[in-house]
Protein backbone atom coordinates (compact mmCIF):
# COMPACT_ATOMS: atom_id res chain seq x y z
CA UNK A 1 0.00 0.00 0.00
CA UNK A 2 2.99 2.28 -0.45
CA UNK A 3 1.34 3.74 -3.54
CA UNK A 4 -1.42 5.29 -1.41
CA UNK A 5 1.13 7.16 0.70
CA UNK A 6 2.89 8.27 -2.48
CA UNK A 7 -0.37 9.42 -4.04
CA UNK A 8 -1.12 11.67 -1.06
CA UNK A 9 2.30 13.29 -1.49
CA UNK A 10 1.18 14.39 -4.96
CA UNK A 11 0.12 18.01 -4.44
CA UNK A 12 -2.35 18.23 -7.36
CA UNK A 13 -4.04 15.00 -6.28
CA UNK A 14 -4.15 16.17 -2.67
CA UNK A 15 -5.59 19.51 -3.78
CA UNK A 16 -8.33 17.83 -5.82
CA UNK A 17 -9.17 15.48 -2.94
CA UNK A 18 -9.39 18.36 -0.46
CA UNK A 19 -11.38 20.38 -2.99
CA UNK A 20 -13.96 17.61 -3.28
CA UNK A 21 -14.25 17.18 0.50
CA UNK A 22 -14.43 20.94 1.06
CA UNK A 23 -17.31 21.29 -1.39
CA UNK A 24 -19.18 18.37 0.15
CA UNK A 25 -18.75 19.69 3.69
CA UNK A 26 -19.79 23.17 2.50
CA UNK A 27 -23.02 21.62 1.18
CA UNK A 28 -23.66 20.03 4.58
CA UNK A 29 -23.17 23.41 6.28
CA UNK A 30 -25.24 25.35 3.73
CA UNK A 31 -28.16 22.91 3.66
CA UNK A 32 -27.79 21.88 7.34
CA UNK A 33 -28.28 18.25 6.33
CA UNK A 34 -25.65 15.48 6.34
CA UNK A 35 -27.67 13.63 3.70
CA UNK A 36 -26.52 16.10 1.01
CA UNK A 37 -22.92 14.88 1.38
CA UNK A 38 -22.04 13.20 -1.91
CA UNK A 39 -25.23 14.13 -3.76
CA UNK A 40 -25.25 15.62 -7.24
CA UNK A 41 -26.22 19.25 -7.63
CA UNK A 42 -26.30 21.94 -5.01
CA UNK A 43 -24.07 24.73 -3.79
CA UNK A 44 -21.15 24.62 -4.46
CA UNK A 45 -20.50 22.27 -7.35
CA UNK A 46 -18.19 19.57 -6.00
CA UNK A 47 -17.32 18.41 -9.52
CA UNK A 48 -16.15 21.87 -10.51
CA UNK A 49 -14.40 22.43 -7.16
CA UNK A 50 -12.48 19.17 -7.62
CA UNK A 51 -11.48 19.90 -11.22
CA UNK A 52 -10.64 23.52 -10.38
CA UNK A 53 -8.46 22.52 -7.42
CA UNK A 54 -6.68 20.01 -9.65
CA UNK A 55 -6.13 22.43 -12.54
CA UNK A 56 -4.89 25.29 -10.36
CA UNK A 57 -2.59 22.99 -8.35
CA UNK A 58 -1.13 21.52 -11.54
CA UNK A 59 -0.55 25.04 -12.81
CA UNK A 60 1.11 26.17 -9.59
CA UNK A 61 3.37 23.10 -9.42
CA UNK A 62 4.31 22.54 -13.08
CA UNK A 63 3.93 26.05 -14.47
CA UNK A 64 0.99 27.47 -16.37
CA UNK A 65 2.58 26.81 -19.75
CA UNK A 66 3.14 23.09 -19.12
CA UNK A 67 1.33 20.37 -21.09
CA UNK A 68 0.02 18.99 -17.78
CA UNK A 69 -1.66 22.30 -17.00
CA UNK A 70 -3.22 22.35 -20.46
CA UNK A 71 -4.67 18.89 -19.88
CA UNK A 72 -6.00 19.84 -16.44
CA UNK A 73 -7.48 23.10 -17.79
CA UNK A 74 -9.31 21.27 -20.59
CA UNK A 75 -10.60 18.76 -18.04
CA UNK A 76 -11.86 21.70 -15.93
CA UNK A 77 -13.56 23.27 -18.96
CA UNK A 78 -15.33 20.01 -19.86
CA UNK A 79 -16.39 19.42 -16.25
CA UNK A 80 -17.73 22.95 -15.97
CA UNK A 81 -19.63 22.72 -19.25
CA UNK A 82 -21.12 19.41 -18.14
CA UNK A 83 -22.13 20.76 -14.72
CA UNK A 84 -23.90 23.86 -15.96
CA UNK A 85 -25.05 22.76 -19.40
CA UNK A 86 -25.33 19.15 -20.39
CA UNK A 87 -26.35 17.62 -17.08
CA UNK A 88 -28.96 20.33 -16.47
CA UNK A 89 -30.54 19.56 -19.85
CA UNK A 90 -30.64 15.84 -19.09
CA UNK A 91 -32.00 16.19 -15.53
CA UNK A 92 -32.66 19.67 -14.08
CA UNK A 93 -32.43 18.25 -10.55
CA UNK A 94 -28.85 17.09 -11.09
CA UNK A 95 -27.44 20.11 -12.89
CA UNK A 96 -25.99 23.26 -11.40
CA UNK A 97 -26.85 26.91 -11.62
CA UNK A 98 -24.16 29.26 -12.88
CA UNK A 99 -23.55 30.55 -9.34
CA UNK A 100 -23.07 27.03 -7.95
CA UNK A 101 -20.43 26.48 -10.63
CA UNK A 102 -18.76 29.85 -9.97
CA UNK A 103 -18.54 29.10 -6.25
CA UNK A 104 -17.16 25.62 -7.01
CA UNK A 105 -14.52 27.17 -9.27
CA UNK A 106 -13.57 29.74 -6.62
CA UNK A 107 -13.46 27.12 -3.87
CA UNK A 108 -11.19 24.95 -6.00
CA UNK A 109 -8.84 27.87 -6.64
CA UNK A 110 -8.67 28.70 -2.91
CA UNK A 111 -8.05 25.07 -1.96
CA UNK A 112 -5.27 24.78 -4.56
CA UNK A 113 -3.63 27.99 -3.39
CA UNK A 114 -3.65 26.85 0.24
CA UNK A 115 -2.65 23.26 -0.53
CA UNK A 116 0.34 24.36 -2.58
CA UNK A 117 1.43 26.87 0.08
CA UNK A 118 1.06 24.38 2.93
CA UNK A 119 2.41 21.16 1.36
CA UNK A 120 5.01 22.37 -1.13
C-alpha positions in Angstrom: 0.0 0.0 0.0 3.0 2.3 -0.5 1.3 3.7 -3.5 -1.4 5.3 -1.4 1.1 7.2 0.7 2.9 8.3 -2.5 -0.4 9.4 -4.0 -1.1 11.7 -1.1 2.3 13.3 -1.5 1.2 14.4 -5.0 0.1 18.0 -4.4 -2.4 18.2 -7.4 -4.0 15.0 -6.3 -4.2 16.2 -2.7 -5.6 19.5 -3.8 -8.3 17.8 -5.8 -9.2 15.5 -2.9 -9.4 18.4 -0.5 -11.4 20.4 -3.0 -14.0 17.6 -3.3 -14.2 17.2 0.5 -14.4 20.9 1.1 -17.3 21.3 -1.4 -19.2 18.4 0.1 -18.7 19.7 3.7 -19.8 23.2 2.5 -23.0 21.6 1.2 -23.7 20.0 4.6 -23.2 23.4 6.3 -25.2 25.4 3.7 -28.2 22.9 3.7 -27.8 21.9 7.3 -28.3 18.3 6.3 -25.6 15.5 6.3 -27.7 13.6 3.7 -26.5 16.1 1.0 -22.9 14.9 1.4 -22.0 13.2 -1.9 -25.2 14.1 -3.8 -25.2 15.6 -7.2 -26.2 19.3 -7.6 -26.3 21.9 -5.0 -24.1 24.7 -3.8 -21.1 24.6 -4.5 -20.5 22.3 -7.4 -18.2 19.6 -6.0 -17.3 18.4 -9.5 -16.1 21.9 -10.5 -14.4 22.4 -7.2 -12.5 19.2 -7.6 -11.5 19.9 -11.2 -10.6 23.5 -10.4 -8.5 22.5 -7.4 -6.7 20.0 -9.7 -6.1 22.4 -12.5 -4.9 25.3 -10.4 -2.6 23.0 -8.3 -1.1 21.5 -11.5 -0.5 25.0 -12.8 1.1 26.2 -9.6 3.4 23.1 -9.4 4.3 22.5 -13.1 3.9 26.0 -14.5 1.0 27.5 -16.4 2.6 26.8 -19.8 3.1 23.1 -19.1 1.3 20.4 -21.1 0.0 19.0 -17.8 -1.7 22.3 -17.0 -3.2 22.3 -20.5 -4.7 18.9 -19.9 -6.0 19.8 -16.4 -7.5 23.1 -17.8 -9.3 21.3 -20.6 -10.6 18.8 -18.0 -11.9 21.7 -15.9 -13.6 23.3 -19.0 -15.3 20.0 -19.9 -16.4 19.4 -16.2 -17.7 23.0 -16.0 -19.6 22.7 -19.3 -21.1 19.4 -18.1 -22.1 20.8 -14.7 -23.9 23.9 -16.0 -25.1 22.8 -19.4 -25.3 19.1 -20.4 -26.4 17.6 -17.1 -29.0 20.3 -16.5 -30.5 19.6 -19.9 -30.6 15.8 -19.1 -32.0 16.2 -15.5 -32.7 19.7 -14.1 -32.4 18.3 -10.6 -28.8 17.1 -11.1 -27.4 20.1 -12.9 -26.0 23.3 -11.4 -26.8 26.9 -11.6 -24.2 29.3 -12.9 -23.6 30.6 -9.3 -23.1 27.0 -7.9 -20.4 26.5 -10.6 -18.8 29.9 -10.0 -18.5 29.1 -6.3 -17.2 25.6 -7.0 -14.5 27.2 -9.3 -13.6 29.7 -6.6 -13.5 27.1 -3.9 -11.2 25.0 -6.0 -8.8 27.9 -6.6 -8.7 28.7 -2.9 -8.1 25.1 -2.0 -5.3 24.8 -4.6 -3.6 28.0 -3.4 -3.7 26.9 0.2 -2.6 23.3 -0.5 0.3 24.4 -2.6 1.4 26.9 0.1 1.1 24.4 2.9 2.4 21.2 1.4 5.0 22.4 -1.1 
